[in-house]
């Protein structure tokens, strides 16, 4: 509930200070930021050497079983 009041107050302030275009600009920037934060790809963790070694051992074990 408190967050909605803050957002409404900010929207009212933008509307009073800069009019409707400033409010639309702020909403557009927020929308772009929101979509970007959802779809951005998290950086992959750098793989450790032991992880690669384990993968090689598993692949060698599979080849040995076949």
N, CA, C and O atoms as a Tripos MOL2 file, in Angstrom:
@<TRIPOS>MOLECULE
protein
  264   263    66     0     0
PROTEIN
NO_CHARGES

@<TRIPOS>ATOM
      1 N           0.8270   -1.1970    0.0000 N.3       1 UNK1
      2 CA          0.0000    0.0000    0.0000 C.3       1 UNK1
      3 C           0.8680    1.2570    0.0000 C.2       1 UNK1
      4 O           0.5730    2.2280   -0.6970 O.2       1 UNK1
      5 N           1.9420    1.2260    0.7900 N.am      2 UNK2
      6 CA          2.8110    2.3950    0.8610 C.3       2 UNK2
      7 C           3.5030    2.6750   -0.4580 C.2       2 UNK2
      8 O           3.7050    3.8320   -0.8280 O.2       2 UNK2
      9 N           3.8750    1.5940   -1.1810 N.am      3 UNK3
     10 CA          4.5310    1.7640   -2.4730 C.3       3 UNK3
     11 C           3.6180    2.4220   -3.4880 C.2       3 UNK3
     12 O           4.0590    3.2400   -4.2950 O.2       3 UNK3
     13 N           2.3400    2.0620   -3.4460 N.am      4 UNK4
     14 CA          1.3740    2.6530   -4.3730 C.3       4 UNK4
     15 C           1.2080    4.1400   -4.1030 C.2       4 UNK4
     16 O           1.0540    4.9300   -5.0350 O.2       4 UNK4
     17 N           1.2370    4.5230   -2.8380 N.am      5 UNK5
     18 CA          1.1080    5.9410   -2.4810 C.3       5 UNK5
     19 C           2.3150    6.7190   -2.9960 C.2       5 UNK5
     20 O           2.1730    7.8260   -3.5160 O.2       5 UNK5
     21 N           3.5000    6.1350   -2.8490 N.am      6 UNK6
     22 CA          4.7180    6.8040   -3.3190 C.3       6 UNK6
     23 C           4.6840    6.9600   -4.8390 C.2       6 UNK6
     24 O           5.0180    8.0220   -5.3650 O.2       6 UNK6
     25 N           4.2830    5.9070   -5.5360 N.am      7 UNK7
     26 CA          4.2110    5.9700   -6.9980 C.3       7 UNK7
     27 C           3.1740    6.9970   -7.4430 C.2       7 UNK7
     28 O           3.4140    7.7580   -8.3810 O.2       7 UNK7
     29 N           2.0240    7.0190   -6.7740 N.am      8 UNK8
     30 CA          0.9890    7.9990   -7.1170 C.3       8 UNK8
     31 C           1.4750    9.4210   -6.8490 C.2       8 UNK8
     32 O           1.1990   10.3290   -7.6330 O.2       8 UNK8
     33 N           2.1980    9.6180   -5.7470 N.am      9 UNK9
     34 CA          2.7210   10.9490   -5.4290 C.3       9 UNK9
     35 C           3.7470   11.3900   -6.4660 C.2       9 UNK9
     36 O           3.7510   12.5480   -6.8860 O.2       9 UNK9
     37 N           4.6260   10.4620   -6.8840 N.am     10 UNK10
     38 CA          5.6110   10.8070   -7.9100 C.3      10 UNK10
     39 C           4.9350   11.1360   -9.2380 C.2      10 UNK10
     40 O           5.3320   12.0790   -9.9230 O.2      10 UNK10
     41 N           3.9200   10.3650   -9.5990 N.am     11 UNK11
     42 CA          3.1960   10.6300  -10.8460 C.3      11 UNK11
     43 C           2.5060   11.9870  -10.7790 C.2      11 UNK11
     44 O           2.5260   12.7410  -11.7510 O.2      11 UNK11
     45 N           1.9040   12.3010   -9.6490 N.am     12 UNK12
     46 CA          1.2320   13.5930   -9.4850 C.3      12 UNK12
     47 C           2.2380   14.7370   -9.5720 C.2      12 UNK12
     48 O           1.9730   15.7630  -10.1980 O.2      12 UNK12
     49 N           3.4060   14.5490   -8.9310 N.am     13 UNK13
     50 CA          4.4330   15.5780   -8.9520 C.3      13 UNK13
     51 C           4.9220   15.8110  -10.3860 C.2      13 UNK13
     52 O           5.0620   16.9550  -10.8190 O.2      13 UNK13
     53 N           5.1830   14.7170  -11.1220 N.am     14 UNK14
     54 CA          5.6290   14.8720  -12.5100 C.3      14 UNK14
     55 C           4.5700   15.5680  -13.3600 C.2      14 UNK14
     56 O           4.8930   16.3840  -14.2230 O.2      14 UNK14
     57 N           3.3200   15.2420  -13.1120 N.am     15 UNK15
     58 CA          2.2290   15.8470  -13.8740 C.3      15 UNK15
     59 C           2.1210   17.3420  -13.5800 C.2      15 UNK15
     60 O           1.8860   18.1370  -14.4890 O.2      15 UNK15
     61 N           2.2910   17.7240  -12.3200 N.am     16 UNK16
     62 CA          2.1770   19.1310  -11.9430 C.3      16 UNK16
     63 C           3.3900   19.9380  -12.4010 C.2      16 UNK16
     64 O           3.2520   21.0930  -12.8040 O.2      16 UNK16
     65 N           4.5730   19.3350  -12.3400 N.am     17 UNK17
     66 CA          5.7900   20.0790  -12.6750 C.3      17 UNK17
     67 C           5.9680   20.2050  -14.1880 C.2      17 UNK17
     68 O           6.1990   21.2980  -14.7040 O.2      17 UNK17
     69 N           5.8580   19.0770  -14.8930 N.am     18 UNK18
     70 CA          6.1850   19.1150  -16.3130 C.3      18 UNK18
     71 C           5.0330   18.8090  -17.2310 C.2      18 UNK18
     72 O           5.1910   18.8370  -18.4520 O.2      18 UNK18
     73 N           3.9070   18.5250  -16.6870 N.am     19 UNK19
     74 CA          2.7610   18.2110  -17.5240 C.3      19 UNK19
     75 C           2.7580   16.7600  -17.9770 C.2      19 UNK19
     76 O           3.5610   15.9380  -17.5370 O.2      19 UNK19
     77 N           1.8340   16.4830  -18.8640 N.am     20 UNK20
     78 CA          1.6170   15.1150  -19.3330 C.3      20 UNK20
     79 C           2.8190   14.5390  -20.0940 C.2      20 UNK20
     80 O           3.1240   13.3590  -19.9210 O.2      20 UNK20
     81 N           3.5190   15.3340  -20.9370 N.am     21 UNK21
     82 CA          4.6820   14.7590  -21.6450 C.3      21 UNK21
     83 C           5.7700   14.2480  -20.7040 C.2      21 UNK21
     84 O           6.3710   13.2040  -20.9600 O.2      21 UNK21
     85 N           6.0260   14.9750  -19.6200 N.am     22 UNK22
     86 CA          7.0420   14.5260  -18.6660 C.3      22 UNK22
     87 C           6.5980   13.2400  -17.9720 C.2      22 UNK22
     88 O           7.4150   12.3540  -17.7230 O.2      22 UNK22
     89 N           5.3180   13.1380  -17.6620 N.am     23 UNK23
     90 CA          4.7890   11.9160  -17.0530 C.3      23 UNK23
     91 C           4.9320   10.7410  -18.0150 C.2      23 UNK23
     92 O           5.3250    9.6480  -17.6100 O.2      23 UNK23
     93 N           4.6110   10.9680  -19.2940 N.am     24 UNK24
     94 CA          4.7610    9.8990  -20.2860 C.3      24 UNK24
     95 C           6.2220    9.5000  -20.4660 C.2      24 UNK24
     96 O           6.5290    8.3170  -20.6190 O.2      24 UNK24
     97 N           7.1160   10.4720  -20.4470 N.am     25 UNK25
     98 CA          8.5390   10.1810  -20.5660 C.3      25 UNK25
     99 C           9.0140    9.3220  -19.3970 C.2      25 UNK25
    100 O           9.7420    8.3490  -19.5910 O.2      25 UNK25
    101 N           8.6020    9.6830  -18.1920 N.am     26 UNK26
    102 CA          8.9980    8.9120  -17.0120 C.3      26 UNK26
    103 C           8.4400    7.4950  -17.0730 C.2      26 UNK26
    104 O           9.1460    6.5390  -16.7550 O.2      26 UNK26
    105 N           7.1820    7.3510  -17.4780 N.am     27 UNK27
    106 CA          6.5870    6.0180  -17.5940 C.3      27 UNK27
    107 C           7.2870    5.1990  -18.6780 C.2      27 UNK27
    108 O           7.5070    4.0000  -18.5110 O.2      27 UNK27
    109 N           7.6330    5.8470  -19.7840 N.am     28 UNK28
    110 CA          8.3480    5.1480  -20.8560 C.3      28 UNK28
    111 C           9.7180    4.6710  -20.4170 C.2      28 UNK28
    112 O          10.1110    3.5400  -20.7020 O.2      28 UNK28
    113 N          10.4500    5.5420  -19.7180 N.am     29 UNK29
    114 CA         11.7700    5.1430  -19.2170 C.3      29 UNK29
    115 C          11.6630    4.0100  -18.2020 C.2      29 UNK29
    116 O          12.4820    3.0910  -18.2060 O.2      29 UNK29
    117 N          10.6570    4.0740  -17.3360 N.am     30 UNK30
    118 CA         10.4590    3.0050  -16.3640 C.3      30 UNK30
    119 C          10.1440    1.6940  -17.0720 C.2      30 UNK30
    120 O          10.6570    0.6430  -16.6890 O.2      30 UNK30
    121 N           9.3020    1.7500  -18.1060 N.am     31 UNK31
    122 CA          8.9400    0.5420  -18.8490 C.3      31 UNK31
    123 C          10.1690   -0.0710  -19.5230 C.2      31 UNK31
    124 O          10.3700   -1.2850  -19.4750 O.2      31 UNK31
    125 N          10.9900    0.7800  -20.1530 N.am     32 UNK32
    126 CA         12.2100    0.2840  -20.8000 C.3      32 UNK32
    127 C          13.1340   -0.3510  -19.7710 C.2      32 UNK32
    128 O          13.6730   -1.4310  -20.0150 O.2      32 UNK32
    129 N          13.3260    0.2950  -18.6270 N.am     33 UNK33
    130 CA         14.1770   -0.2650  -17.5720 C.3      33 UNK33
    131 C          13.6180   -1.5870  -17.0690 C.2      33 UNK33
    132 O          14.3770   -2.5320  -16.8510 O.2      33 UNK33
    133 N          12.3140   -1.6720  -16.8830 N.am     34 UNK34
    134 CA         11.6720   -2.8830  -16.3650 C.3      34 UNK34
    135 C          11.8480   -4.0490  -17.3360 C.2      34 UNK34
    136 O          12.2000   -5.1570  -16.9300 O.2      34 UNK34
    137 N          11.6010   -3.7920  -18.6190 N.am     35 UNK35
    138 CA         11.7450   -4.8560  -19.6240 C.3      35 UNK35
    139 C          13.2070   -5.2770  -19.7450 C.2      35 UNK35
    140 O          13.5030   -6.4660  -19.8580 O.2      35 UNK35
    141 N          14.1220   -4.3060  -19.7210 N.am     36 UNK36
    142 CA         15.5470   -4.6260  -19.8090 C.3      36 UNK36
    143 C          15.9880   -5.4690  -18.6230 C.2      36 UNK36
    144 O          16.7690   -6.4050  -18.7930 O.2      36 UNK36
    145 N          15.5030   -5.1560  -17.4230 N.am     37 UNK37
    146 CA         15.9120   -5.9150  -16.2430 C.3      37 UNK37
    147 C          15.3690   -7.3370  -16.2750 C.2      37 UNK37
    148 O          15.9680   -8.2370  -15.6870 O.2      37 UNK37
    149 N          14.2470   -7.5520  -16.9500 N.am     38 UNK38
    150 CA         13.6950   -8.9050  -17.0470 C.3      38 UNK38
    151 C          14.4800   -9.7350  -18.0580 C.2      38 UNK38
    152 O          14.8060  -10.8910  -17.7900 O.2      38 UNK38
    153 N          14.7850   -9.1550  -19.2140 N.am     39 UNK39
    154 CA         15.3490   -9.9330  -20.3120 C.3      39 UNK39
    155 C          16.8650   -9.9290  -20.3910 C.2      39 UNK39
    156 O          17.4270  -10.6320  -21.2310 O.2      39 UNK39
    157 N          17.5510   -9.1620  -19.5460 N.am     40 UNK40
    158 CA         19.0110   -9.1820  -19.6480 C.3      40 UNK40
    159 C          19.5300  -10.5310  -19.1700 C.2      40 UNK40
    160 O          18.9570  -11.1520  -18.2740 O.2      40 UNK40
    161 N          20.6080  -10.9660  -19.7750 N.am     41 UNK41
    162 CA         21.1670  -12.2730  -19.4660 C.3      41 UNK41
    163 C          22.1780  -12.1100  -18.3380 C.2      41 UNK41
    164 O          23.0500  -11.2410  -18.3780 O.2      41 UNK41
    165 N          22.0400  -12.9520  -17.3520 N.am     42 UNK42
    166 CA         23.0100  -12.9400  -16.2640 C.3      42 UNK42
    167 C          24.3380  -13.4810  -16.7890 C.2      42 UNK42
    168 O          24.3450  -14.4390  -17.5620 O.2      42 UNK42
    169 N          25.4510  -12.8940  -16.3890 N.am     43 UNK43
    170 CA         26.7380  -13.4170  -16.8570 C.3      43 UNK43
    171 C          26.9760  -14.8260  -16.3100 C.2      43 UNK43
    172 O          26.6700  -15.1280  -15.1570 O.2      43 UNK43
    173 N          27.5240  -15.6660  -17.1660 N.am     44 UNK44
    174 CA         27.8160  -17.0330  -16.7380 C.3      44 UNK44
    175 C          28.9610  -17.0250  -15.7390 C.2      44 UNK44
    176 O          29.8980  -16.2330  -15.8400 O.2      44 UNK44
    177 N          28.8590  -17.9190  -14.7840 N.am     45 UNK45
    178 CA         29.9280  -18.0480  -13.8030 C.3      45 UNK45
    179 C          31.1590  -18.6230  -14.4960 C.2      45 UNK45
    180 O          31.0360  -19.5380  -15.3100 O.2      45 UNK45
    181 N          32.3320  -18.1060  -14.1860 N.am     46 UNK46
    182 CA         33.5260  -18.7120  -14.7750 C.3      46 UNK46
    183 C          33.6840  -20.1380  -14.2410 C.2      46 UNK46
    184 O          33.6090  -20.3770  -13.0360 O.2      46 UNK46
    185 N          33.9040  -21.0680  -15.1540 N.am     47 UNK47
    186 CA         33.9830  -22.4620  -14.7210 C.3      47 UNK47
    187 C          35.3360  -22.7330  -14.0840 C.2      47 UNK47
    188 O          36.3700  -22.2310  -14.5260 O.2      47 UNK47
    189 N          35.2980  -23.5230  -13.0570 N.am     48 UNK48
    190 CA         36.5260  -23.9080  -12.3720 C.3      48 UNK48
    191 C          37.1910  -25.0490  -13.1260 C.2      48 UNK48
    192 O          36.5460  -25.7460  -13.9090 O.2      48 UNK48
    193 N          38.4700  -25.2350  -12.8880 N.am     49 UNK49
    194 CA         39.1870  -26.3150  -13.5420 C.3      49 UNK49
    195 C          38.6580  -27.6830  -13.1620 C.2      49 UNK49
    196 O          38.5940  -28.5830  -14.0000 O.2      49 UNK49
    197 N          38.2770  -27.8450  -11.8930 N.am     50 UNK50
    198 CA         37.8030  -29.1640  -11.4590 C.3      50 UNK50
    199 C          36.5030  -29.5310  -12.1540 C.2      50 UNK50
    200 O          36.2200  -30.7120  -12.3520 O.2      50 UNK50
    201 N          35.7130  -28.5410  -12.5260 N.am     51 UNK51
    202 CA         34.4530  -28.8090  -13.2120 C.3      51 UNK51
    203 C          34.7300  -29.3770  -14.6070 C.2      51 UNK51
    204 O          34.0750  -30.3260  -15.0370 O.2      51 UNK51
    205 N          35.7030  -28.7910  -15.3090 N.am     52 UNK52
    206 CA         36.0670  -29.3030  -16.6300 C.3      52 UNK52
    207 C          36.6680  -30.6950  -16.5230 C.2      52 UNK52
    208 O          36.3920  -31.5660  -17.3480 O.2      52 UNK52
    209 N          37.4920  -30.8980  -15.5000 N.am     53 UNK53
    210 CA         38.0930  -32.2180  -15.2880 C.3      53 UNK53
    211 C          37.0130  -33.2620  -15.0360 C.2      53 UNK53
    212 O          37.0750  -34.3670  -15.5760 O.2      53 UNK53
    213 N          36.0340  -32.9180  -14.2270 N.am     54 UNK54
    214 CA         34.9440  -33.8450  -13.9340 C.3      54 UNK54
    215 C          34.1610  -34.1610  -15.2000 C.2      54 UNK54
    216 O          33.7830  -35.3110  -15.4230 O.2      54 UNK54
    217 N          33.9160  -33.1600  -16.0280 N.am     55 UNK55
    218 CA         33.1990  -33.3850  -17.2830 C.3      55 UNK55
    219 C          33.9910  -34.3190  -18.1910 C.2      55 UNK55
    220 O          33.4130  -35.2050  -18.8200 O.2      55 UNK55
    221 N          35.2990  -34.1320  -18.2670 N.am     56 UNK56
    222 CA         36.1280  -35.0200  -19.0900 C.3      56 UNK56
    223 C          36.0960  -36.4460  -18.5660 C.2      56 UNK56
    224 O          36.0330  -37.3980  -19.3430 O.2      56 UNK56
    225 N          36.1390  -36.5950  -17.2380 N.am     57 UNK57
    226 CA         36.0850  -37.9380  -16.6520 C.3      57 UNK57
    227 C          34.7560  -38.6170  -16.9630 C.2      57 UNK57
    228 O          34.7230  -39.8090  -17.2700 O.2      57 UNK57
    229 N          33.6750  -37.8710  -16.8860 N.am     58 UNK58
    230 CA         32.3500  -38.4430  -17.1770 C.3      58 UNK58
    231 C          32.2710  -38.8630  -18.6410 C.2      58 UNK58
    232 O          31.7640  -39.9420  -18.9480 O.2      58 UNK58
    233 N          32.7670  -38.0190  -19.5480 N.am     59 UNK59
    234 CA         32.7470  -38.3710  -20.9680 C.3      59 UNK59
    235 C          33.6170  -39.5840  -21.2510 C.2      59 UNK59
    236 O          33.2370  -40.4410  -22.0490 O.2      59 UNK59
    237 N          34.7830  -39.6730  -20.6090 N.am     60 UNK60
    238 CA         35.6580  -40.8300  -20.7990 C.3      60 UNK60
    239 C          34.9860  -42.0940  -20.2770 C.2      60 UNK60
    240 O          35.0940  -43.1570  -20.8880 O.2      60 UNK60
    241 N          34.2980  -41.9800  -19.1560 N.am     61 UNK61
    242 CA         33.5830  -43.1300  -18.5850 C.3      61 UNK61
    243 C          32.4750  -43.5910  -19.5310 C.2      61 UNK61
    244 O          32.2760  -44.7940  -19.7000 O.2      61 UNK61
    245 N          31.7670  -42.6770  -20.1350 N.am     62 UNK62
    246 CA         30.7080  -43.0410  -21.0830 C.3      62 UNK62
    247 C          31.2890  -43.7410  -22.3090 C.2      62 UNK62
    248 O          30.7490  -44.7430  -22.7780 O.2      62 UNK62
    249 N          32.4020  -43.2010  -22.8240 N.am     63 UNK63
    250 CA         33.0330  -43.8280  -23.9900 C.3      63 UNK63
    251 C          33.5360  -45.2250  -23.6480 C.2      63 UNK63
    252 O          33.4850  -46.1340  -24.4760 O.2      63 UNK63
    253 N          34.0180  -45.3840  -22.4300 N.am     64 UNK64
    254 CA         34.5450  -46.6780  -21.9930 C.3      64 UNK64
    255 C          33.4220  -47.7040  -21.8700 C.2      64 UNK64
    256 O          33.6350  -48.8840  -22.1510 O.2      64 UNK64
    257 N          32.2350  -47.2750  -21.4560 N.am     65 UNK65
    258 CA         31.1060  -48.1920  -21.2820 C.3      65 UNK65
    259 C          30.5340  -48.6270  -22.6240 C.2      65 UNK65
    260 O          29.9830  -49.7230  -22.7300 O.2      65 UNK65
    261 N          30.6520  -47.7980  -23.6390 N.am     66 UNK66
    262 CA         30.0780  -48.1310  -24.9590 C.3      66 UNK66
    263 C          30.9930  -49.0080  -25.7060 C.2      66 UNK66
    264 O          30.6910  -49.3970  -26.8340 O.2      66 UNK66
@<TRIPOS>BOND
     1     1     2 1
     2     2     3 1
     3     3     4 2
     4     3     5 am
     5     5     6 1
     6     6     7 1
     7     7     8 2
     8     7     9 am
     9     9    10 1
    10    10    11 1
    11    11    12 2
    12    11    13 am
    13    13    14 1
    14    14    15 1
    15    15    16 2
    16    15    17 am
    17    17    18 1
    18    18    19 1
    19    19    20 2
    20    19    21 am
    21    21    22 1
    22    22    23 1
    23    23    24 2
    24    23    25 am
    25    25    26 1
    26    26    27 1
    27    27    28 2
    28    27    29 am
    29    29    30 1
    30    30    31 1
    31    31    32 2
    32    31    33 am
    33    33    34 1
    34    34    35 1
    35    35    36 2
    36    35    37 am
    37    37    38 1
    38    38    39 1
    39    39    40 2
    40    39    41 am
    41    41    42 1
    42    42    43 1
    43    43    44 2
    44    43    45 am
    45    45    46 1
    46    46    47 1
    47    47    48 2
    48    47    49 am
    49    49    50 1
    50    50    51 1
    51    51    52 2
    52    51    53 am
    53    53    54 1
    54    54    55 1
    55    55    56 2
    56    55    57 am
    57    57    58 1
    58    58    59 1
    59    59    60 2
    60    59    61 am
    61    61    62 1
    62    62    63 1
    63    63    64 2
    64    63    65 am
    65    65    66 1
    66    66    67 1
    67    67    68 2
    68    67    69 am
    69    69    70 1
    70    70    71 1
    71    71    72 2
    72    71    73 am
    73    73    74 1
    74    74    75 1
    75    75    76 2
    76    75    77 am
    77    77    78 1
    78    78    79 1
    79    79    80 2
    80    79    81 am
    81    81    82 1
    82    82    83 1
    83    83    84 2
    84    83    85 am
    85    85    86 1
    86    86    87 1
    87    87    88 2
    88    87    89 am
    89    89    90 1
    90    90    91 1
    91    91    92 2
    92    91    93 am
    93    93    94 1
    94    94    95 1
    95    95    96 2
    96    95    97 am
    97    97    98 1
    98    98    99 1
    99    99   100 2
   100    99   101 am
   101   101   102 1
   102   102   103 1
   103   103   104 2
   104   103   105 am
   105   105   106 1
   106   106   107 1
   107   107   108 2
   108   107   109 am
   109   109   110 1
   110   110   111 1
   111   111   112 2
   112   111   113 am
   113   113   114 1
   114   114   115 1
   115   115   116 2
   116   115   117 am
   117   117   118 1
   118   118   119 1
   119   119   120 2
   120   119   121 am
   121   121   122 1
   122   122   123 1
   123   123   124 2
   124   123   125 am
   125   125   126 1
   126   126   127 1
   127   127   128 2
   128   127   129 am
   129   129   130 1
   130   130   131 1
   131   131   132 2
   132   131   133 am
   133   133   134 1
   134   134   135 1
   135   135   136 2
   136   135   137 am
   137   137   138 1
   138   138   139 1
   139   139   140 2
   140   139   141 am
   141   141   142 1
   142   142   143 1
   143   143   144 2
   144   143   145 am
   145   145   146 1
   146   146   147 1
   147   147   148 2
   148   147   149 am
   149   149   150 1
   150   150   151 1
   151   151   152 2
   152   151   153 am
   153   153   154 1
   154   154   155 1
   155   155   156 2
   156   155   157 am
   157   157   158 1
   158   158   159 1
   159   159   160 2
   160   159   161 am
   161   161   162 1
   162   162   163 1
   163   163   164 2
   164   163   165 am
   165   165   166 1
   166   166   167 1
   167   167   168 2
   168   167   169 am
   169   169   170 1
   170   170   171 1
   171   171   172 2
   172   171   173 am
   173   173   174 1
   174   174   175 1
   175   175   176 2
   176   175   177 am
   177   177   178 1
   178   178   179 1
   179   179   180 2
   180   179   181 am
   181   181   182 1
   182   182   183 1
   183   183   184 2
   184   183   185 am
   185   185   186 1
   186   186   187 1
   187   187   188 2
   188   187   189 am
   189   189   190 1
   190   190   191 1
   191   191   192 2
   192   191   193 am
   193   193   194 1
   194   194   195 1
   195   195   196 2
   196   195   197 am
   197   197   198 1
   198   198   199 1
   199   199   200 2
   200   199   201 am
   201   201   202 1
   202   202   203 1
   203   203   204 2
   204   203   205 am
   205   205   206 1
   206   206   207 1
   207   207   208 2
   208   207   209 am
   209   209   210 1
   210   210   211 1
   211   211   212 2
   212   211   213 am
   213   213   214 1
   214   214   215 1
   215   215   216 2
   216   215   217 am
   217   217   218 1
   218   218   219 1
   219   219   220 2
   220   219   221 am
   221   221   222 1
   222   222   223 1
   223   223   224 2
   224   223   225 am
   225   225   226 1
   226   226   227 1
   227   227   228 2
   228   227   229 am
   229   229   230 1
   230   230   231 1
   231   231   232 2
   232   231   233 am
   233   233   234 1
   234   234   235 1
   235   235   236 2
   236   235   237 am
   237   237   238 1
   238   238   239 1
   239   239   240 2
   240   239   241 am
   241   241   242 1
   242   242   243 1
   243   243   244 2
   244   243   245 am
   245   245   246 1
   246   246   247 1
   247   247   248 2
   248   247   249 am
   249   249   250 1
   250   250   251 1
   251   251   252 2
   252   251   253 am
   253   253   254 1
   254   254   255 1
   255   255   256 2
   256   255   257 am
   257   257   258 1
   258   258   259 1
   259   259   260 2
   260   259   261 am
   261   261   262 1
   262   262   263 1
   263   263   264 2
@<TRIPOS>SUBSTRUCTURE
     1 UNK1         2 RESIDUE 1 A UNK
     2 UNK2         6 RESIDUE 1 A UNK
     3 UNK3        10 RESIDUE 1 A UNK
     4 UNK4        14 RESIDUE 1 A UNK
     5 UNK5        18 RESIDUE 1 A UNK
     6 UNK6        22 RESIDUE 1 A UNK
     7 UNK7        26 RESIDUE 1 A UNK
     8 UNK8        30 RESIDUE 1 A UNK
     9 UNK9        34 RESIDUE 1 A UNK
    10 UNK10       38 RESIDUE 1 A UNK
    11 UNK11       42 RESIDUE 1 A UNK
    12 UNK12       46 RESIDUE 1 A UNK
    13 UNK13       50 RESIDUE 1 A UNK
    14 UNK14       54 RESIDUE 1 A UNK
    15 UNK15       58 RESIDUE 1 A UNK
    16 UNK16       62 RESIDUE 1 A UNK
    17 UNK17       66 RESIDUE 1 A UNK
    18 UNK18       70 RESIDUE 1 A UNK
    19 UNK19       74 RESIDUE 1 A UNK
    20 UNK20       78 RESIDUE 1 A UNK
    21 UNK21       82 RESIDUE 1 A UNK
    22 UNK22       86 RESIDUE 1 A UNK
    23 UNK23       90 RESIDUE 1 A UNK
    24 UNK24       94 RESIDUE 1 A UNK
    25 UNK25       98 RESIDUE 1 A UNK
    26 UNK26      102 RESIDUE 1 A UNK
    27 UNK27      106 RESIDUE 1 A UNK
    28 UNK28      110 RESIDUE 1 A UNK
    29 UNK29      114 RESIDUE 1 A UNK
    30 UNK30      118 RESIDUE 1 A UNK
    31 UNK31      122 RESIDUE 1 A UNK
    32 UNK32      126 RESIDUE 1 A UNK
    33 UNK33      130 RESIDUE 1 A UNK
    34 UNK34      134 RESIDUE 1 A UNK
    35 UNK35      138 RESIDUE 1 A UNK
    36 UNK36      142 RESIDUE 1 A UNK
    37 UNK37      146 RESIDUE 1 A UNK
    38 UNK38      150 RESIDUE 1 A UNK
    39 UNK39      154 RESIDUE 1 A UNK
    40 UNK40      158 RESIDUE 1 A UNK
    41 UNK41      162 RESIDUE 1 A UNK
    42 UNK42      166 RESIDUE 1 A UNK
    43 UNK43      170 RESIDUE 1 A UNK
    44 UNK44      174 RESIDUE 1 A UNK
    45 UNK45      178 RESIDUE 1 A UNK
    46 UNK46      182 RESIDUE 1 A UNK
    47 UNK47      186 RESIDUE 1 A UNK
    48 UNK48      190 RESIDUE 1 A UNK
    49 UNK49      194 RESIDUE 1 A UNK
    50 UNK50      198 RESIDUE 1 A UNK
    51 UNK51      202 RESIDUE 1 A UNK
    52 UNK52      206 RESIDUE 1 A UNK
    53 UNK53      210 RESIDUE 1 A UNK
    54 UNK54      214 RESIDUE 1 A UNK
    55 UNK55      218 RESIDUE 1 A UNK
    56 UNK56      222 RESIDUE 1 A UNK
    57 UNK57      226 RESIDUE 1 A UNK
    58 UNK58      230 RESIDUE 1 A UNK
    59 UNK59      234 RESIDUE 1 A UNK
    60 UNK60      238 RESIDUE 1 A UNK
    61 UNK61      242 RESIDUE 1 A UNK
    62 UNK62      246 RESIDUE 1 A UNK
    63 UNK63      250 RESIDUE 1 A UNK
    64 UNK64      254 RESIDUE 1 A UNK
    65 UNK65      258 RESIDUE 1 A UNK
    66 UNK66      262 RESIDUE 1 A UNK
